[in-house]
Amino acid sequence: MTYKTQMDAARQGLITPQMEQVLREERISKAELLARTAAGRIVIPANVHHANLKAKGVGEGLSTKINVNLGVSEDCCHVDLELDKVRQAIALKTDAIMDLSTFGDTRTFRRRAIETSPVMIGTVPVYDAVARYAKSVEAITVDDFFDTVQLHAEDGVDFITIHAGLTQVAAARLKQSPRLTHVVSRGGSLLLHWMAANQVENPFYEHFDRLLEICRQYDVTISLGDGLRPGSIHDATDAAQIQELITLGELTKRAWRAHVQVMIEGPGHVPLNEVAANMQIEKKLCHGAPFYVLGPIVTDVAPGYDHITSAIGGALAATHGADFLCYVTPAEHLRLPDLNDMKEGIIAARIAAHAADIAKGLPGALDWDNAMSYARKELDWPRMLELAIDPEKAAAYRASSQPKDRQVCTMCGDLCAVKRSRKVLEGR
C-alpha cells in the first residue's frame, strides 16, 4: 500500500476501494471525489482494521449522512440490547454508529459492534478512559488518554470525537459568559474538570501531534468535538463556542498537513434564526471541512419530542452546509433510548437529511419523491408503501382503516381529489 490515509491517496490521485464504494452510491465524478478528499472537504472514515466496512463519504456534494448514538451506561448496562440497537440501526439505514459506552467491558462491546457493523463506527475515547481505568477524572494521566485512543484505533474505530479545542483560553471565555447551562458536552465537561484539577492545558491540544500519528497509522478520521456547544437556546453562538471553533479551524490545518482526515462537530441548541449563520461560520473558520451537527435542537421545551425539534434544525442546518446529522431521539434529556426511541430518531433524522438534499438540489435527490408522487397519482398503494421511508408504519396505518373503495383512503372516500381530477384530466 503506497498511501496511509484516504486523504493521502487522494493527493496522489489514487482511487482506493473505499472511494470506489462511495462512487457507487453518489452522483459525483472520480475527479471531484479526489479533489475534495485531497482538500479535506470530503472525508471517508475507514479504519484499516474495519474489515467488513462499506465505506461512505461525508462532505461537499454528497448526500447528507446520519449517525446513531448507542452504548452501555452504568444504569443501563445491557450489552445484548445495545447490540440489537446496532442491528436495527443498520436495518433502518443509518450511515454511521457511535458507541458512547461509559461502563463495564467496553472493549468487548466495541469489538462486537465493529464486527457486526458494515457502517462506520465512531467513539469518544475520553469516555472510555474513565470507564477503563476506574480512576477519578483528575487522576487520569496523559498516557492513559492516548493509550485509550490507540486501543480504539487498533480495534477498528473509523472516527473518534476529540475535544481538542476546549483550551484554557476557551475555558476563560466560558467563565466570562453568562450561560444558563454551562457545559453540556459529556466529553467537554470531563476535560474541563481534568484541566481545572491539574491546572494544565488540554492534553489533546498540547499533544495534538501525538494524536495525529495514531490517526495516520490506522486512518482514523478525527471528529473535532464541540466541548462548548450550547446546551440551551440562550447560550447559542456565544464567545466560548466561537473561541473553540477558531481553535478547531487551526487544528484542522495541522491535521491536513499530516494527511489526517477531519470533521468538525457543531451545536447543539440553536434558535432557527441562527442556524444558517452557525453553518456559515463553521465552514469559514474551519476551511470547508465537513460539518457534523447534533440536531441542532431549535427549542428547549419539548422533552419527549426532541426528535422533532432536532429534525427541524437538522433540515435547515443541512440545507445551509451541514454534511452529517447526529440523530436525536424522543428520549433525549430524559433517559437512555430504547429500540422504539431509536427508530423514531433515525426516521426523523433521515427525513431531515433527505429534505435538505432536495433543497440543496443534490442530483437525484428528487427522484424518490417524484416516484412517490407518481404512485399517488396512480393510486398505486403497494408502490406507495414500498417507497415510504418507513414502509412498516405506513402499511400499518393503511391496514388499520380500510375504505369501501379500495382505490382511495378513508380520509376522502368518494371525494378523493386524485381520483376525481384524474378522471377529468385523463379520462380514467
Number of C-alpha atoms within 10 A of each C-alpha: 4 8 15 16 26 31 29 22 20 23 17 13 14 16 16 15 12 17 21 14 15 21 18 10 13 17 15 14 10 15 12 13 26 23 17 20 26 22 19 27 22 28 26 26 31 27 27 19 17 24 13 13 23 16 23 25 28 26 26 22 22 21 26 28 23 25 27 26 22 20 26 23 17 11 9 13 16 13 19 11 15 21 20 13 24 28 14 16 24 18 9 16 15 21 24 27 27 24 25 20 26 21 19 17 15 21 15 11 19 24 16 15 23 25 15 15 22 18 25 26 27 28 25 24 27 26 19 24 21 20 18 18 14 12 12 9 17 14 14 15 14 12 10 16 19 20 15 20 24 18 14 23 27 17 21 25 30 31 29 27 22 25 29 24 28 31 24 17 14 22 19 13 17 21 11 11 14 11 17 12 12 17 18 16 18 13 21 22 17 18 24 20 14 21 20 14 12 10 10 12 18 21 21 21 20 13 14 15 15 13 19 23 15 19 27 23 16 23 30 30 28 26 25 25 28 30 31 33 28 27 22 22 20 17 23 23 21 17 16 25 23 21 20 25 28 18 19 27 21 14 20 25 17 15 22 17 12 16 25 28 33 30 30 27 27 26 25 25 26 27 19 17 10 14 23 19 14 21 22 16 15 24 20 13 17 23 16 22 29 27 27 29 28 23 31 31 28 25 19 15 10 15 15 14 16 26 26 22 23 32 31 21 27 34 26 24 31 30 23 19 24 32 31 30 32 25 29 31 33 24 20 18 12 10 11 16 18 15 15 14 17 25 20 19 27 25 21 24 32 25 17 27 27 22 20 25 23 17 16 16 12 17 15 13 18 15 11 13 15 11 14 18 13 13 17 16 14 15 17 14 17 11 15 19 19 14 16 15 16 14 14 11 12 15 16 11 11 14 10 7 10 13 15 10 10 11 14 21 18 15 10 11 16 15 12 14 13 14 18 14 13 13 11 9 8 8 8 9
